[in-house]
Amino acid sequence: MATRERIVLCFKKLSEERGFYGATVDELAARNNMSKRTIYRYFKSKEEIIEAVLQMTMLEIERGVLEILGSSENPIEKITGFVKFLSEKLRSFNPRIMGDLQRHYPEMWERVEKFRGEKIKYLAQIMVEGSKEGYFKEMNPTIVTASLLAAVRAVVNPTFILENNLTPEEAFKTIMHTFLYGIVAKDSLG
């Protein structure tokens, strides 16, 4: 494994434990058995390492989402796969990382928000495709996309998650379950 990649992977693991802000280059160097000087040969700053971690994570998610979209499965299976895939990605995601981005690295948080918005549009695209094929009710794709994105931004955010003692995975799964199945109990439908 190349030194640069080793640094990024080690920082990713360190930040999962301590958050981006709490993880230090000193600790990164110690865990990698290398000097800070070596790290700074590959990265100009801690922020550049954080950007590399984000880029790597977003690339992994992009590949997974595109694989699901490109599959020959029906729209219900695609949505189920989409939710399962993102839930697995969020399972190991420390909410403190999101909070650190929002608070200490706002430009990077904006990139994450833009990325999330693009992925939600993919999900809405599956729903529209499904409604044309009779799997889902007919719906206005603009409203579907806006409401789903607003729900994700309101609930899968560090403040909400930490204040309500949730995990990012739990927050996302609950939004998606509510969005897809509603809140009415099956027995209540008569």
N, C-alpha and C positions, 0 to 999 in steps of 0.2 A: 504494500500500500504506500502510495506517495506521501511524503511528509505533510504537504498542504492538506490532503484529505484526512490524514490522521489527526491533525490539529483540529479541523472542523468537527470530525466525529467525536473527539474527546471533549471539545467545548460544548457540543450538543448535549452530551451526557451530563457534563458538569452543570449546565444551565437547567436541565430537567430537575436537578437536585436543589440548586440555589437560586434559580431565576437568572435572567441575563444580567441584571444589575449587580446581583450578589456574587456572581462568578468572577474570579479575578484571573488576570493573565499570569500572576505568580503561581496560583494553584494549578492553572492549565499547564504551565511549564513543568511543575513538579510531577503532575500526573503523567505527563508525556515523557518524563526523563530527558528533558531538553532545557536549554536556557531560554530566557525571555528574548535574548538577542536572536536566537534561531527563529522563534515565532515571529518576531518583527521583521525578519528577512522575507517572510511570506505574506505578512499582513502589516499594513501601516498602523493599524489601531485595533482596539477591542471592537469598536463599532464595525470595522470591516470584517471581523470574524463573525459577528452577529449576522451581518448581511449575508455572509456565505452560508451560515446555518439556515437562515430563512430561505435563501435561494434553493438550497438542497431539499429542504422540506417541501417547498412549493412545487418543485420539479417532481418529487415523488407523488404528491397529491395529483398534479396535473396528469401524469402518466396513468395513474390508477383510474381517474375519472374518465379520461379519454378511452381507456380500454373498456370500461363499463358502457359508455355511450356507443362505442363501435361494435358492441356485441350483438348477436342476432337474437337475444332474448326479447321477450315482450316487455312493454313499458312497466308493468308491475314488477317484474323481476329486475329490471334496470334500476328502478327506484329503490327496491329492497337492497340490491347490491351497492348502490350509491350510499345509502344510509349506513349499511354495515361497514363499508370501507372507511367512510369518514369517522364513524364512531370508533373504529379500531385505531385510527390515527390520533383521535382526541383522547383516547384512554390514557396514554402516557404523557399527555400534555399538561404541564404544571400551570394552573391558572396564574401563578405569579409571573410567568414568562409574558403572558398577554398584558398583565398590569404594568410590567416593566417597560414593554414596548410603548404602551399608551402614555405612560408618565415620563419616561426618560429618553425614549427614541421615537418621538411622534411621527417623523417622516417615514420610518419603517412601519409603524402601525398603519399609516395611510396606505402603504403598499399591501399590507395584509388585508385591510378592509376592501381595497379594490379587487384583490384576488378572490376574496370570499364572495363578493358581488358577482364576479364572473362565473364562479362555480354554481351559485344559486341560479343564475340564468340557465345553465345547463340543466339543472333539475326541473326548472319550469318548462324547458324545451321538451323534456321527456313527458311531462304532464300534458302538454299540448298535443304531442304525438299520440299519447294514450287516449286523449279525448277524441281525436279524429278516428282512431281505430275502435272506439267503443269501450275502452277499458275504464275511462274516467268520465265524469260529467263534463259537458262542454263548459268552457270558462274563458274569460278574457285573460290572455297571457300577460298583459301589462299589469293587471291587478294581482294576478297570482305571483308574479315575480316580485313586485313591490311589497306585497304583504309578507311573503316568505322572507325576503331580505330584511325587512323591518323587524320581524320576529327574531331572526338570528342575531341581528345587531343588538337588539334589546336584551336578549337572554344569554346568548353565548358571548358574553363580555366579562372582563375580569371583575368589575364592581358587582354586578348582579350575582355572578357565580360565588364570589367570596362572601358577600353579605348573606347569601342564602345557603351556604355550606353545601354547594353542589360541585359536581365535576363537570368539565366541559362536555364529556361524553353524555352524561345524564341530561344535561340541558339540551343538547342537540337532539338526542333520541326522543325526548319528550315533545319538543317542538314538532318534529317530523311525525310522530305518532298522532299528535293532536291535529296537525294539518291534514294528514291522510285519512284519519278515521273519525275525526270530530270528538265531541265530548259527551254525546248522548249514549247511554248504556244500551246495548242491544235489546235488552228486555223492555226498555221504555218505549220502544218504537211501535209496540202493539202489533 
